Amino acid sequence: MKRTTVSERALILAPRGRDATIAVAMLRETGLEAEACSSLAALIDQLDEGAAFIVVTEEAIASADLHPLSAWIADQEEWSDIPFILLTTRGGGLERNPAAARHLEVLGNVTFLERPFHPTTLVSLARSALRARRRQYDARARLIDLRESEARFRTLFETMDEGFCVIEFLDGPHGPLSDYVHVQANPAYERHAGIAGVVGQRVREMVPDEAEGWVELYRDVLLSGEPIRFHRELEATGRHLELAAFRVEPAERREVAVIFQDVTERTRAAVALHELNETLERRVADAVSEREDALAQLHEAQKLETIGQLTGGVAHDFNNLLTPITGALDLLGRRYADDQRSTRLIEGALQSAERAKTLVQRLLGFARRQALETRPVDLAALVEGMRDLIGSSIGPSVELDIDAPAGLPSALADPNQLELAILNLCVNARDAMPGGGTLRLAIEPVADVGATPAFLRLSVIDTGTGMDAQTLARAVEPFYSTKELGKGTGLGLSMVHGLAAQLGGKFDLSSTLGEGTRVDLYLPVANNRASGTERRAAAREPDAFRALSVLLVDDEELVRIGTAEMLRDLGHEVIEAGSGGEALAKLFNGFRPDVVVTDYMMPRMDGAALAAEIEARYPAIPVLVVTGYAGGDLDIGLPQLAKPFRQADLSAALAQLASERVAAG
């Protein structure tokens, strides 16, 4: 069994003489757990069990094969950056020993300690490394919590050790974006920065003597969209802070989020060490700089994957928020149908809600979590059917040329998402041709192995401004856009890229500055041909059906109230329940509804579990599950309705459920 202190122990690699024994004794004497390793291989074995930091002598690794150690360091989890304390010989620093640069490159988070040294110096560095490792353990725990549930964000916001705030930029007497106000701040803000009650305060009022410097730093983050990490003294309180800042999207919000911690004690310790050993301080600064560069590169490499993981988690909350909004607007639209001014306002609000819904779908498309309804699609017919829509979208200054020959095999795709992707590409092409030009859409089969076509290639080619190599390299990044503020979300190409991957196809993008851009979307060929009945039918109002008694179950009060009002407006009788347990209690007491409409994600008993209980006890009562997750396509074997939904969507779902029940009966 592992010892409980294994994650906070120091591993010592000093194979010569009694160095290891002495180092272990030094650390244990001050209450630090330490264990000596006989070889580099033994060190790596012990690392797999756990450690807080490593003390290693230069001679132990000078001629050793460091590839296994380098591989272990590279394979650390994203939260982990294990500290090393490298004991060098006199003259063993970066300035006088080129080999030290190799150690820095391999070990990464390394502090150099030149021998001979005072034991208190080693102990001080060891405690600092242990504190840093403990913060990494804290970061690991917070990261796990964040991924498990977005609902825990507020708890994390209130209890996190680091200070956190969101600032909003304002125009002021000093010019555009010359001031900012704190719109959010957690309790740790005061503890780390030494300033209380910052929410609502402007920086030029809080710290007038140093406000310009803070405004300039965060304004660069807002305008460039590039996150930064830096160390700075808050002169008003004398606190030294380690900060990271990133823009809150979309950029139109003019907000920047800042996370920081008070490192005053560590900074003062560094100054004291500088007085004792100026050379050592330079080495530490170089090591920190190298580490920050490595973290920045790692951030760029992981940015797409990280956003992909986060987007699916927030979709449920977004859809929950939108459901009562769209429902209330639907009801208001019917009530004030004769009031033209109210109708315009309500229709504008509904359009905004639909745009928010589309944004969530695009995020899910990039994250490859958008539920797809794939079927054989006549790609040529689909593109031809979009001719008028594309023509009206690109305007008269752009000539449209569609080459979609007949007789092509069908593609396996979701026609809804594919139409959205094609329209996105055409709008991008239009924006790249402000003076007019030609937009060409071409479809042709592409063989993979042998003569049988494996893909259909849909090419969207424009004669616009094109992109340089730097822009082309970033074109599919989410939220990256060359358009003016407010002209786009930067999600178009990333959504198309995600859709192609989700369909099992490919996405290619090529461009030459001044000549134009070509997008090739490869879609897999379907086994069967598309039929007329498989093509999408125009949306219509659901058929009228009799009034029902409905048991409505949802733990979110706003969602439940909005849904209940939509049902009552349709003429149905509604009994509400705030949980699965409350719904079962009503059934146990004799209430027999015609249908149960339940939310999926609820505490203690989710919608699927509730449906199973109802099926077991009251098999004649049908259940409709409402879900805020991607596309309403949970694998639970029950009829589903995706949030956010309109009143017509809810009516159609109930009508479909009723018709299926009649057919089954």
Secondary structure, 3 states (H helix, E strand, C coil): CCCCCHHHCEEEECCCCCHHHHHHHHHHHCCCCEEEECCHHHHHHHHHHCCCEEEEEHHHHCCCCCHHHHHHHHCCCCCCCCCEEEEECCCCCCCCCHHHHHHHHHHCCEEEEECCCCHHHHHHHHHHHHHHHHHHHHHHHHHHHHHHCHHHHHHHHHHCCCEEEEEEEEEECCEEEEEEEEEEECCHHHHHHCCCCCCCCEHHHHCCCCHHHHHHHHHHHHHHCCCEEEEEEECCCCEEEEEEEEEECCHHHCEEEEEEEECHHHHHHHHHHHHHCHHHHHHHHHHHHHHHHHHHHHHHHHHHHHHHHHHHHHHHHHHHHHHHHHHHHHHHHHHCCCCHHHHHHHHHHHHHHHHHHHHHHHHHHHHCCCCCCCEEECHHHHHHHCHHHHHHHHCCCEEEEEECCCCCCCEEECHHHHHHHHHHHHHHHHHCCCCCEEEEEEEEEEECCCCCEEEEEEEEEECCCCCCHHHHHHCCCCCCCCCCCCCCCCCHHHHHHHHHHHCCCEEEEEEECCCEEEEEEEEEECCCCCCHHHCCCCCCCCCCCCCCEEEEECCCHHHHHHHHHHHHHCCCEEEEECCHHHHHHHHHCCCCCCEEEEECCCCCCCHHHHHHHHHHHCCCCCEEEEECCHHHCCCCCCCEEECCCCHHHHHHHHHHHHHHHHHHC
